[in-house]
Amino acid sequence: MANRHLSRSIVLQTLFEWDFNGAKETNLKDALNRNLNEFGPGLEDDDFVISLTEQILEKRAVIDEIISKAAPEWPIDKISVVDRNILRIGLSELLFGDRSQVPPKVAINEAIELAKTFGGENSGKFINGVLGAVYKEIGEPGKEEKSKKKVKSDEPLDITKLPVEKKGGALVYARKGKDLYFAFVHDVFGYWTLSKGGVEEGETDEDATIREIKIEIGLDIKIKTKLGENEYVANHPEKGKILKKVTYFLAESDYRELILESSGGLDSARWFSLAEIPELKIYNDIVPLISKAVEIISKEK
């Protein structure tokens, strides 16, 4: 199965542009094609993105009326553009989608996750409240259904039995005159993170990192030291749950233009000064690596 979360993110970005530019159907189709090409090359489930977008467009009047009734204190035009379109996605899947493919609770949870990633501080609670109210109104379908996977959900996950996928990445820094800059890449979920890539069989973590960063952002780097390791469980479309282990290094490069490889997960690459980093939206597990890197660099003569 394809990455449905990425697919929904592409739909949301498309709807945001469409709504922001006056809700013109031609704009939506152009934006959808552009976003699919830019953020979803090789995506196995283009049809899901297209059908969900078309369904929202077709049912828009009904969906917006339901939003107005479920949140009477919030006129549809007063709801933020992001929240409004997350509700359209969630309600479209909840009310008009194939429940064998996307159960109601999955539709709600996915919408909440979109809100947490792309919305404001209270977006998750707002989306949960509106969709929860509609869910109760339609009789809470699927509430009593329990899949085999759910029955086992209380059992602790033994990560030692999961297949492992190794990756190498680096916090790359460069000097421009007396100033220090760090290279970050921006993913489609709205976070600035570190460039990384897979470790091939027979390859060291260092060699893989050097190779992947050259491919991903066009830099020739020199590994300075190891910063640490992060690991997390991810769902693979075919393999199921896998354990991803990422070894991160501190690496130095010349200050030059970053050339981002065309991929489905990243949309930008930039240098940032040290003073700019605290303002960035960064994954929590990356922050300690940055702090350690700054400490190491500050000790250089």
BELZI-V414288 format. One record per residue. N is the residue number from 1. RES is the residue in one letter. PSI is psi in whole degrees, 0 to 359 (none if undefined). NEAR is the number of other C-alpha atoms within 10 Angstrom. Layout:
n	res	psi	near
N	RES	PSI	NEAR
N	RES	PSI	NEAR
This chain:
n	res	psi	near
1	M	143	10
2	A	171	15
3	N	95	14
4	R	330	18
5	H	316	14
6	L	320	19
7	S	315	22
8	R	326	21
9	S	321	22
10	I	319	24
11	V	316	26
12	L	316	25
13	Q	320	19
14	T	314	24
15	L	324	28
16	F	311	20
17	E	316	18
18	W	312	20
19	D	316	18
20	F	329	12
21	N	20	11
22	G	13	10
23	A	48	14
24	K	132	12
25	E	322	12
26	T	320	10
27	N	321	16
28	L	315	23
29	K	319	17
30	D	315	12
31	A	320	20
32	L	313	23
33	N	318	13
34	R	315	13
35	N	324	17
36	L	318	20
37	N	323	15
38	E	316	16
39	F	349	21
40	G	34	24
41	P	132	14
42	G	0	12
43	L	128	17
44	E	345	14
45	D	49	14
46	D	323	15
47	D	324	11
48	F	316	15
49	V	313	21
50	I	314	17
51	S	321	13
52	L	317	19
53	T	315	23
54	E	322	14
55	Q	319	16
56	I	318	22
57	L	317	17
58	E	321	12
59	K	12	14
60	R	314	15
61	A	316	11
62	V	316	14
63	I	315	21
64	D	326	19
65	E	320	12
66	I	319	17
67	I	316	22
68	S	322	16
69	K	325	15
70	A	336	17
71	A	67	17
72	P	335	10
73	E	354	9
74	W	95	12
75	P	144	12
76	I	324	16
77	D	353	10
78	K	347	9
79	I	140	13
80	S	153	13
81	V	320	17
82	V	308	22
83	D	320	24
84	R	318	20
85	N	336	23
86	I	320	29
87	L	322	25
88	R	319	26
89	I	311	25
90	G	315	28
91	L	325	28
92	S	315	22
93	E	323	24
94	L	319	23
95	L	329	15
96	F	359	14
97	G	173	18
98	D	108	11
99	R	342	16
100	S	336	7
101	Q	319	9
102	V	94	15
103	P	153	17
104	P	315	24
105	K	328	18
106	V	318	15
107	A	316	20
108	I	312	23
109	N	321	16
110	E	321	21
111	A	320	28
112	I	319	25
113	E	321	17
114	L	319	25
115	A	319	24
116	K	326	16
117	T	316	16
118	F	344	21
119	G	191	18
120	G	189	13
121	E	322	11
122	N	8	11
123	S	318	21
124	G	315	20
125	K	320	12
126	F	311	17
127	I	317	25
128	N	318	19
129	G	315	15
130	V	312	20
131	L	325	25
132	G	321	15
133	A	318	14
134	V	319	19
135	Y	316	19
136	K	323	10
137	E	328	11
138	I	11	10
139	G	16	9
140	E	57	14
141	P	139	15
142	G	3	11
143	K	322	11
144	E	356	7
145	E	136	8
146	K	118	9
147	S	166	9
148	K	323	7
149	K	322	8
150	K	325	10
151	V	326	9
152	K	0	10
153	S	337	10
154	D	346	8
155	E	135	8
156	P	141	7
157	L	124	12
158	D	97	7
159	I	343	13
160	T	343	8
161	K	359	9
162	L	147	15
163	P	144	13
164	V	136	15
165	E	118	16
166	K	142	17
167	K	155	22
168	G	138	25
169	G	172	26
170	A	147	32
171	L	109	22
172	V	132	26
173	Y	158	25
174	A	154	19
175	R	135	14
176	K	99	11
177	G	235	7
178	K	355	5
179	D	150	9
180	L	133	17
181	Y	152	19
182	F	141	22
183	A	127	23
184	F	154	24
185	V	151	21
186	H	126	19
187	D	170	18
188	V	354	18
189	F	5	16
190	G	11	15
191	Y	144	17
192	W	130	22
193	T	188	22
194	L	144	23
195	S	137	24
196	K	170	24
197	G	174	21
198	G	148	19
199	V	122	22
200	E	160	13
201	E	130	8
202	G	2	7
203	E	141	11
204	T	159	11
205	D	321	21
206	E	312	20
207	D	321	13
208	A	318	22
209	T	316	27
210	I	315	22
211	R	313	20
212	E	322	22
213	I	327	23
214	K	318	18
215	I	315	18
216	E	319	20
217	I	8	22
218	G	22	16
219	L	142	23
220	D	119	16
221	I	158	20
222	K	118	15
223	I	128	18
224	K	311	14
225	T	164	15
226	K	134	15
227	L	324	20
228	G	186	15
229	E	140	15
230	N	147	13
231	E	148	15
232	Y	155	10
233	V	132	16
234	A	159	12
235	N	120	12
236	H	138	13
237	P	327	12
238	E	324	8
239	K	348	10
240	G	217	11
241	K	133	16
242	I	154	17
243	L	118	19
244	K	124	18
245	K	120	17
246	V	123	22
247	T	124	20
248	Y	142	25
249	F	159	25
250	L	130	24
251	A	149	23
252	E	149	20
253	S	164	16
254	D	151	14
255	Y	110	17
256	R	169	11
257	E	135	12
258	L	131	18
259	I	103	15
260	L	128	19
261	E	142	16
262	S	119	17
263	S	168	15
264	G	349	18
265	G	347	16
266	L	147	23
267	D	357	17
268	S	157	17
269	A	134	22
270	R	155	16
271	W	141	20
272	F	142	15
273	S	164	15
274	L	324	14
275	A	335	9
276	E	338	11
277	I	318	17
278	P	340	10
279	E	354	7
280	L	152	12
281	K	108	12
282	I	144	17
283	Y	142	11
284	N	324	8
285	D	353	12
286	I	332	16
287	V	312	14
288	P	328	12
289	L	320	21
290	I	316	18
291	S	317	11
292	K	320	13
293	A	316	20
294	V	321	15
295	E	317	11
296	I	313	14
297	I	324	13
298	S	339	8
299	K	352	7
300	E	143	6
301	K	none	4
